[in-house]
Amino acid sequence: MTPENLLHGPLTTQKCTFGCPIIDRCLGGGIPINSITELVAESGCGKTQLCLQLLLSAQLPVSHGGLAASSLYIHSEFPFPFRRLQQLSHVRSSLFASNSKDNPCDNIFVLGVHSADQLFDLLSKTDSLFTNPPTGMPVKLIVIDSIAALFRSEFDNTPCDLKKRSSLFFKISGKLKSLAKRFGLAVVVTNQVVDLVGSDGGNGLRVGNLGSMCSSGRRVSPALGISWSNCVNSRLFLSRNEEIVGEETGLVDKSGGDFIARQTRRQIQVVFAPHLPKSSCEFMITRDGVFGVDR
């Protein structure tokens, strides 16, 4: 067997497509099973949009990059965006032609949690969902949106609380990794950001190149600190930045100055991942979904 076959042969880990070939190419085919992938970004960058697209993409046949599976979506902050999911499902209905009698939204199980302890209890009771799925498809994807919201208000910044928080980090991530390996699941969690303090936040060597993490003109760092960083297998960073694309003299904006046209540019980059090199690609969010941009 050649070295190339050793790298890309039958031992290659199965992935779940993002539903976009440009993003998939950047991320080695999509989200891998048997591990935890984190999407970290400030609000409005597209974390939930990518998660919704994954919920639908997971249902595609393996030959089309999917997992031929249903999904479990656990949300902790906002009401689940059913209308947006239905919109994306309608746009992509042609991809599900073989199961046209089924509504893809029926293969997505949505649960809400309000605390980290509640999340752990829920994960401890989900075995039956994987061994006896309610639909004809097995459950192969778990999305938790977001993990940060469950910890930021529940614990104080004291040594005792920080120790309890770290312990709960490892209990939750350990349970997720156990489920992923037992049932061949892809696990995705979203995380928030905080402003970066200091040259590298004190943990640049442990969690990737934080110096390159900028969004909305600010240097940022993933929330929850280094303990949580050690709980995830891969970290993907989503950012958004506005750039000036034109200036019209004579047109007045709200501040009374010349009108300046701005464009939001979004990017996804690999902060760390055992199976990926450092890479990034630009993407846009449209009515029809999330799509990479070739430049």
C-alpha positions in Angstrom: 0.0 0.0 0.0 1.4 3.4 -1.0 1.7 6.3 1.5 -1.1 8.0 -0.4 -3.4 5.0 0.2 -2.4 5.0 3.8 -3.6 8.6 4.1 -6.7 8.4 2.0 -7.6 4.7 2.0 -10.4 2.8 3.7 -9.4 4.1 7.2 -10.5 7.6 6.3 -13.0 8.9 8.9 -16.6 9.4 7.6 -17.6 13.0 7.3 -20.9 14.9 7.2 -21.0 17.5 4.3 -21.8 21.1 5.0 -23.8 21.1 1.8 -21.3 23.3 0.0 -18.3 21.9 -1.9 -16.1 25.0 -1.3 -16.5 24.8 2.5 -16.2 21.0 2.4 -12.9 21.3 0.4 -11.5 23.7 3.0 -12.5 21.4 5.9 -11.5 18.1 4.5 -15.0 16.9 3.5 -17.1 18.2 6.4 -17.6 17.3 10.1 -16.0 14.0 11.1 -17.8 11.4 13.2 -16.4 10.0 16.5 -15.3 13.4 17.7 -16.4 16.9 18.9 -16.2 19.8 16.5 -16.6 23.3 17.9 -17.9 26.3 15.9 -16.8 29.5 17.8 -17.8 33.0 16.8 -19.4 36.2 18.0 -23.2 36.6 17.5 -24.3 37.1 13.9 -21.4 35.3 12.2 -23.4 32.3 11.0 -22.9 29.5 13.6 -26.6 28.6 13.8 -27.0 28.9 10.1 -24.3 26.4 9.5 -25.8 24.1 12.1 -29.2 24.2 10.4 -27.6 23.3 7.1 -25.8 20.4 8.8 -29.1 19.0 10.2 -30.4 18.8 6.6 -27.1 17.6 5.1 -26.9 14.7 7.5 -30.0 13.2 6.0 -28.3 12.9 2.5 -27.1 9.5 1.4 -23.5 8.6 2.2 -22.8 8.8 -1.6 -23.7 12.5 -1.4 -21.6 13.2 1.6 -24.3 12.8 4.2 -24.8 10.3 7.0 -28.2 8.9 5.9 -29.3 9.9 9.3 -31.5 12.0 11.5 -30.2 14.5 14.1 -30.6 15.8 17.7 -30.5 19.5 18.1 -30.1 20.8 21.7 -30.5 24.6 22.1 -29.8 26.7 25.2 -30.3 30.3 24.2 -33.0 31.3 21.7 -36.1 29.6 20.5 -35.3 27.0 17.8 -35.5 28.8 14.3 -38.1 26.5 12.8 -39.1 29.0 10.1 -35.5 29.2 8.8 -35.1 25.4 8.9 -38.3 25.0 6.9 -37.0 27.6 4.4 -33.7 25.8 3.9 -35.6 22.5 3.7 -37.8 23.8 1.0 -34.9 25.2 -1.0 -33.1 21.9 -0.8 -36.2 19.7 -1.4 -34.8 18.4 -4.7 -31.9 16.7 -2.8 -34.5 14.6 -0.9 -36.4 13.4 -4.0 -36.0 9.8 -3.1 -37.9 10.4 0.1 -40.3 13.0 -1.2 -43.2 11.8 1.0 -41.2 12.6 4.1 -40.6 16.1 5.5 -36.8 16.4 6.3 -37.8 18.5 9.4 -39.4 15.5 10.9 -36.0 13.8 11.1 -34.6 16.5 13.4 -35.3 16.1 17.2 -35.2 19.4 19.1 -34.7 19.8 22.8 -34.1 22.8 25.0 -31.9 22.9 28.1 -31.2 25.7 30.6 -28.2 24.6 32.6 -25.1 22.5 32.3 -26.4 19.9 34.7 -29.6 19.6 32.7 -27.5 19.0 29.6 -25.5 16.2 31.2 -28.7 14.6 32.6 -30.2 14.7 29.1 -27.1 13.2 27.5 -27.2 10.4 30.0 -30.7 9.5 29.0 -30.3 9.5 25.2 -29.2 5.9 24.6 -32.6 4.8 23.5 -32.7 7.6 20.9 -29.6 6.0 19.2 -30.5 2.4 19.7 -34.2 2.7 18.8 -34.6 5.9 16.6 -38.2 7.1 16.3 -37.8 7.4 12.5 -36.5 5.0 9.9 -33.1 6.7 10.0 -30.5 6.3 12.8 -29.5 9.4 14.7 -25.9 10.3 13.7 -25.5 14.0 14.5 -25.7 15.9 17.8 -25.7 19.7 17.7 -25.5 21.8 20.9 -26.1 25.5 20.4 -24.6 27.0 22.5 -22.4 25.5 25.1 -21.2 28.8 26.5 -24.7 30.0 27.4 -25.0 27.1 29.9 -21.9 28.1 31.9 -21.5 31.9 31.7 -24.2 32.8 34.2 -24.2 29.6 36.4 -20.7 29.9 37.9 -18.8 32.7 39.7 -15.2 33.5 39.0 -14.0 31.9 42.3 -11.5 29.0 42.6 -14.2 26.7 43.9 -16.7 27.5 41.2 -14.0 27.3 38.5 -13.0 23.9 39.7 -16.7 22.7 39.6 -17.0 24.2 36.1 -14.0 22.4 34.8 -15.2 19.2 36.3 -18.5 19.6 34.5 -16.7 20.4 31.2 -15.0 17.1 31.3 -18.1 15.2 32.3 -20.1 16.6 29.4 -17.4 16.3 26.8 -16.6 12.7 28.1 -20.2 11.8 27.7 -20.3 13.3 24.2 -17.2 11.5 23.1 -18.5 8.2 24.5 -21.7 8.5 22.6 -19.9 9.6 19.5 -17.6 6.5 19.5 -20.4 4.0 20.5 -22.8 5.1 17.9 -20.6 6.7 15.2 -21.9 10.2 15.8 -20.7 13.6 14.5 -20.9 16.1 17.4 -21.0 19.8 16.9 -21.1 22.5 19.6 -21.2 26.2 19.2 -19.3 28.6 21.5 -19.1 32.4 21.9 -16.1 34.7 22.1 -14.7 37.2 24.5 -12.3 40.1 23.8 -8.7 38.9 23.9 -6.6 40.3 26.8 -2.9 40.3 26.5 -0.6 39.1 23.6 -2.0 35.6 23.3 -4.5 35.2 26.1 -1.9 33.1 28.0 -2.8 29.9 26.1 -1.7 30.4 22.5 0.4 27.2 22.5 -2.5 25.1 23.7 -5.4 26.2 21.6 -4.0 27.4 18.3 -3.0 30.7 16.9 -5.2 33.2 18.8 -3.4 36.1 17.2 -5.2 35.5 14.0 -8.7 35.5 15.5 -10.3 38.8 14.7 -13.9 39.7 14.2 -15.7 43.0 13.8 -12.3 44.7 14.1 -11.6 43.2 17.5 -9.1 40.5 18.6 -11.2 37.8 20.3 -10.7 34.5 22.1 -13.1 31.5 22.5 -15.2 31.7 25.7 -14.9 29.2 28.6 -11.1 29.2 28.6 -8.4 26.6 28.2 -10.2 23.8 30.2 -13.0 23.7 27.6 -10.5 24.0 24.8 -9.0 20.7 25.9 -12.5 19.1 25.7 -13.0 19.5 22.0 -11.2 17.7 19.2 -11.4 20.4 16.5 -12.1 24.1 16.6 -13.4 26.2 13.7 -13.5 30.0 14.0 -16.2 32.1 12.2 -15.6 35.8 11.8 -17.2 38.8 10.2 -15.7 42.1 9.1 -17.0 45.0 7.2 -15.0 46.5 4.4 -15.7 49.7 2.4 -16.7 48.9 -1.2 -17.6 52.4 -2.4 -18.1 56.0 -1.4 -20.8 58.4 -2.8 -20.1 62.1 -2.5 -23.4 64.0 -2.3 -25.4 61.1 -0.7 -25.7 61.7 3.0 -25.9 58.9 5.6 -27.6 59.0 9.0 -24.6 60.7 10.6 -24.6 63.5 8.1 -21.4 62.4 6.3 -20.9 61.1 2.8 -22.6 57.8 2.2 -20.2 54.9 2.4 -21.2 51.5 1.0 -20.0 48.6 3.2 -19.9 44.9 2.6 -19.8 42.2 5.3 -17.2 39.5 4.6 -17.4 36.3 6.6 -14.7 33.7 7.0 -14.3 30.2 8.5 -10.9 29.1 9.5 -9.3 26.0 11.2 -7.9 27.0 14.6 -6.9 23.4 15.4 -7.9 19.9 14.2 -6.0 16.7 14.2 -7.0 15.8 10.6 -6.7 19.3 9.0 -3.9 21.8 8.1 -4.4 25.5 8.8 -6.8 26.6 6.2 -9.7 29.1 5.7 -12.3 30.2 3.2 -14.8 33.0 2.8 -18.5 32.3 2.9 -21.8 34.1 2.5 -25.2 33.6 4.0 -28.1 33.9 1.6 -31.8 33.0 1.6 -30.9 29.6 0.1 -28.2 28.8 2.7 -24.5 29.1 3.5 -22.1 29.0 0.6 -18.3 29.3 0.3 -16.8 31.9 -1.9 -14.0 31.2 -4.3 -11.4 34.0 -4.5 
